[in-house]
Amino acid sequence: MNLHEYQAKELLNTYGVPIQRGYTLSDIKDLDYISNKLSTETGTKFFVVKAQIHAGGRGKGGGVKVAKNADELKSCASSILGMMLKTPQTSKEGKLVNKILIAEDVYYPGENKHEEFYISILLNRSSSKVMIMYSTEGGVDIESVAENTPNLIFYEEVNPSIGLMPNQARKVAFNLGLSGVSLKNMIKFISSLYDAYIKSDASLLEINPVLKTSDNKIIAVDSKMVIDDNSIFRHNSYADLRDESEENPVETEARSVGLNYVDLDGNIGCMVNGAGLAMATMDLIKQSGGEPANFLDVGGTADADRVEVAFKLILQDPKVKAVLVNIFGGIVRCDRVAKGIVQAYKNMKDQIKVPIIVRLEGTNSKEAKKIIDDSGLQIFSASSFSNVTEIIKETKRHKNQIGSSFVIFM
């Protein structure tokens, strides 16, 4: 689950991470009240207006602006709120900005110059450790830094069974070139940030930039945070943080009926039981020169209603030219899935316009084949799993003759 910047900052603040303070608004008529409140509480003279969408690169698209007076603030807020913001991480159409963040100015002048850093925390799956990635090159695209000057990116791995050690936090602060008060504040910042990452069950926590102010404070000026969906049951309040307007509507619909669905860019739809088998199925499609259109795990209860819902989700994608159903009958019986396929086909006969290739293997696979054979559906049999590629090519060559057919191989 992705969080907006303001949500991530509020969550970080509960763990003692210093943040750039601000308030959100979704109606321009609330602007005067919010700006006056923020100015009274923080003493800020300038304001930063930030679009709240689930995408990076907002500044390049005109989604982040600085206002130096009330007139500029109104102009900036009015231009950003309601705009279709296009960034390198959005579609060509962009994303509608329904909410903006009015934040305090933390780049105030002082005797010492301010500095910007990059810090992120995520899981390094290859080492099974939590990785802190950081750089002195904050406030810019970290991807460009990694490509052009990889020596400026540092890594610190933390054993999750032990946790972040004090010497590790000090090492990060030293490598960022800090000393004195700013060093002590950065050590505390890193420790609080790690605490927030672990206790909130985040899968990614990225701060770009982390700011050292002219008076040596360390502040999170921006924040990207992703919460592990599988952990939300442990956090009762997190469900309210989900912004479904920012999510793929098909993925949202799938989640509401208990299906694991991820939209991809290919044209071969996939319906599989089990995440591991789903990944292997997508690999098979890629190795055969195709592109999977989705990840869809129907789980161990692939009954008729569930299969029909899964088909509807897949067929909503106009890019889908064929559907591959790959079911291993372990927990779920193949005959039960076959009944679901037959019922789904009958209920959706007018909607199914693409070939559907089905593999049913495992418990009651022979019974499943008989159910399919007796259904009266147009069936093209294959002898083994290795024939999938040939079947897909054959159905594409004879698409006009085949129409909406099921291809079964067992």
N, C-alpha and C positions, 0 to 999 in steps of 0.2 A: 504494500500500500504506500503510494507516494504522498508525502505531505507538502503543503504549500510552505513557502518561506516563513510566513508569520506563525504557522502552526509549529514548525520545527523549532523556531526560536523560543516560543512559549514553552515548549517541552524541555528544551535545553536549559532554560532559565530555572526550571524546577529542580535541576540537578546542580545548580550553582555555576553554570556557564554564563559569563557576562555577555550580554547581547546589545545590539543597537536597538533602542526602544522605539516603539511606534504603535499606531492603531490602524485598523483596516476600515474601509468604507466601500459600500456598493451603490450608494446614492450620493450624487454630488452635493445635494442640499445639506448633507452632514459635514461638509468640509470645514466650515468656519468653526463649528463646535470642536471637532477633532484637532484642528491645528492649534486652537487656543489652549485646549487641554494639554496637548503635547508640549507646547511652548512653556506653559506654566510649570509642568512637572520636570522638564529637563533643562529649561533655559535656552533651548536651541533657537538660533536666529534664522538658519536656513532649514529647508525641508527636502527630503529625498522622496520622490514619488516612484513606487515600484509596482509594476503589473504582477498580479499573482496568478500564474499559470504553471502547469507542470512541464516546464521546458527551460533549458539553459540558454544562454546567449541573449537574454532579454534586452540588455543594454544596446547591443548592435542593431536590434530591431526597433529601437525607439521606445522600449518598455521601461526604461529607467531614466529619470530626469531629476535635476537639482533645481529647486526654486529658491530664489533669494529674497522674495517679498510676496505679499499676499496676492498680487495680480499674477505673478509668475506661477504661484502655487495653483491658482484656479485654472490658469491656462494649461499647465502640465497635467493636472488631474483630469480635466475635461477631455484632453486629447488622448490620454491613455485609457481611461475608463470607457469600455464599450468598443474599443478598437479590435480589429482582427490582427493580432500580433504574429508576425512571421519571424522565426529564428531558425538557425541551422538544425534545431531539434524538433521543429513542428512540420506539419504537412505543408504543401504549397499554398493551401488555403489559409493557413495560420490557425490560431486559437483565439476565441472570443474572450476578452478580458472582462470578467464579471465583478472582479474585486481588485482594489489597489491597496497598497500599504503606504501610509504616510509615516516616514521615519525621521528620527532626529539626525542632525548633522554631527558626525563624530570626527570629521576631518578639520577640526578647529586649529587655528595657528598656535604656535608655541615655540619655545626655545629649541627644542629637539624636533627633528623632522620625523613625520610618521612613516611607518613601514608596513608593507602588506605581505602576508604569507599565505601559503596554501597548506591545508591539513585535511586529510580524510582518513576514515577508519572503515575497514571492511574485512571480510574473511578471505584469507588466502587458502583456497581449497587444496592446493597442492601440498601445503605444509600442515594443514589443519590448525593453523594459528591465526590470531587476529593481527592484521597488519595495519600499522600506522604509516601512511604515505604523506610526505611533507616536502615543502620546497620554499626557498626564499623568494620564488617568482610567483607571488600571489596577485590576484586581481586580473589575471590574463588567462587565456585558454591553456589549461594544463596539458592538453593533448599536444599543442604546439611545442611546449617546453619539453615534453617527453620525446618528441620527434627530433627537435633541433639541438637541445642541450640536455641530454639525459643525465649528465653528471650533476645537474642541479636538483635532481629529485632523489630524496633519501627514503629509506625504509627501516622501520623498526617492528619486529615481530614479537608478539606477546603470547605466551602460553596461557590459554584461557583457564586452565586448571589452577594456575598460580595468580594470574592477574597482572596488571601493570605495576612494575617495580619502580620505586623512587628514582633509581639510577637511570632507568629508561626514559622517564619524563625529563630528567636533567639533560640527558644526551640529546633529545630532540631540541630542547631550548638552546643548548650550546651550538648545535649544528645550524640553527637559524641565526647565529651570530649575536645573540642577546647577552646582556650582562646586567649586573646590579638589580634594580627594582623590576625592570622589564623581564629579566630572567626568572625571578621568583614568581612573577605573575603568570608567565608562560607555563612554568612547571605546574602551577595550580590549575591553569586553564586546561592543559593536556590531561591531567588526572580527572578533572570534572567531566571532560568530554568523553573519555574512555568509560567512566561510570555511567554516563547517559547512554552510550552505545550499548553497553551490556544490559543494563536494567530496563531499557525500553524495548529490548529485543529487535534492534535495528539490524538490517542487512547492509545498509550503507549510510554513512554519515560524512558529509562533505562540507567544509567551510572554505569558501573562496570569495572574498579574502578574509583572513584573520588579520585584524588591524592592531598594530602597536601605535597608540596615539602619541601625540607630542608630550603628554605627561606620563608616558610609560604604562598606560592601561592596556590590557589585552582584551579585544572585543570581537565577537562573531558578528561581522557586518552582513553576511549572507549565510544561508544554510540550505542544503539539500539533504533530505532525510527519507529513507525508505524503511518501512516497518515490515518485518516478516509476517505475511498473512497468517501463517500457521501458529503465530503466538498471540494473536489478538484476543483469544479466549481468556488470556491471563490479564488483560487490561480492559476493564469494562468501559472506560471512557474513550478508548481509541476508535470504536466503531463510528462515533460521531465526527471523527476527523476525515473520514472518507468523502471525497468530492466526486460523485459519480458523473457529474457533468464533464469532468476532465478525463474520464476513462472510456475505453472502447465499449460501446453499448452492447455488443455481442458478448464480450467478456463479462460485463456486468450481468447480463441476462443469464449466462451460464452459471455464474457464481450463485445467483438467486435460487437455482434449482439443484445446486450441489455438484456441478460438473466443473472439471478443471480444463479451461480452454484458454489458449493463447493465440491471438491472431498473428499470422505471418504473411509474407509477401508472395508466396508461390501460388500454384494453380491446382494442386492435388490435395483434396481434403482428406483428413485422417481421422478415423474413429478407432480407438484402441483401448484395451483394458490394461491398466498398469503403466506407471510413468516410465519404467525402464523399457518396456516393450514399445511404448510410444516413441521414445528417443531412437530405439533401434530401427523402427519403421521409417522414421524420418531420414535416418542415415541411409537406409536402403533406397529410398526415393532419390536422395542426393547422388548416391553412387550410380544410379541408373540414369543420371542426367536430368532428373526432374527437380521440381522445387515444391516442398510441402507448403500448403496454404494455412495450416494451423497445427497446433498441438491440442489434442482432445483426449483426455482420459475419462472414460465412462465409469471406471471403478469396477467393483465386484458385484454390482447389482444391475446388470444390463438387461432389465426387463423391457417389455414392449414400449411402455410409456417413455422410459429413459432413452431408448434407442430412437424413438420418434423425435423427441426433443433434440437429441444430438444431431440428427439429420437436418432438422430445421435450422439449427445454429450454423451448420456447415454450409448449407445451401443459401444462406443469406448473403454469402460472399459472392459477388458477381464474377470474380476471377476464377472460381472453381470450375475446372473442366472435367474432373473425374473425382470419385471418392473411393478411398481404400479403407475397408473395414478389416482390421486384423485383431482377432479375438483368440486368446488362449483360454480354453476351458479348464481352469483350475478351481478357483472359488466359485465362479459362475459356470453353469452348464451350457454347452454349445447349443443344445436343443432349445433352451430358454431364449438364447440370443436369436436363434433362427426364427422362432415365433415372433420375436420383436421385430425382426427385419421384415417378415411377411406382413405383419400388421402395419408397420410404418409405411411400407410400399403401397399398400391398399389405401391407407388414409391420405397419402401424399402423391398419388399417382400423377396428378396434373402438375405438381410442383417439381417432380424429378425429371430434369432434362439432360442429365449427364450420366455417363456409365458409372456403375458402382461395382467395385471389385471387392469380394468378401472372402476372407480366409477364416475358417473356423477349425481349430485344432484342439484336441484334448478331450475332456470328459464329454461323453455322448456325442462325439463328432459325427458318427455314422447316422445316428438318429436325426441330427441336425441336417445332414445332407438330404435325408428322405423328406423332411419337412419342406426344405427348399424345393426339391424335385417335384413334390406333389402340389406345390402352390400354384403351378401354372405360369410362373414367371419365365421370361426368356433368359436362359442360363447358358453361359459359356464356361465349360469346365477346364481346369488346368491341373496338371499332375503334381506340381510341387510349388513351393514358395519362390523358386528361382524363375518361374514363368511370369511373375508379376509384370516385369518390364515388357515382355512380349505382348502380354494381354493389353496393357495400357496403349502400346503402339498400335495394336490391331484395332482396338476400339476407336482410337483417334482416326485411323485410316478409313474406317467404315462407320463413322459417326452417324451419317444420315440413315443408314440401314438399321443400325443397332438401336438408336434412340435412347430411351431411359431403361437400360438393362442392368441386371445384376450378373456379375461374373463370379462364379464360385470356384474355389480350388481348395482341396482338402487332402 
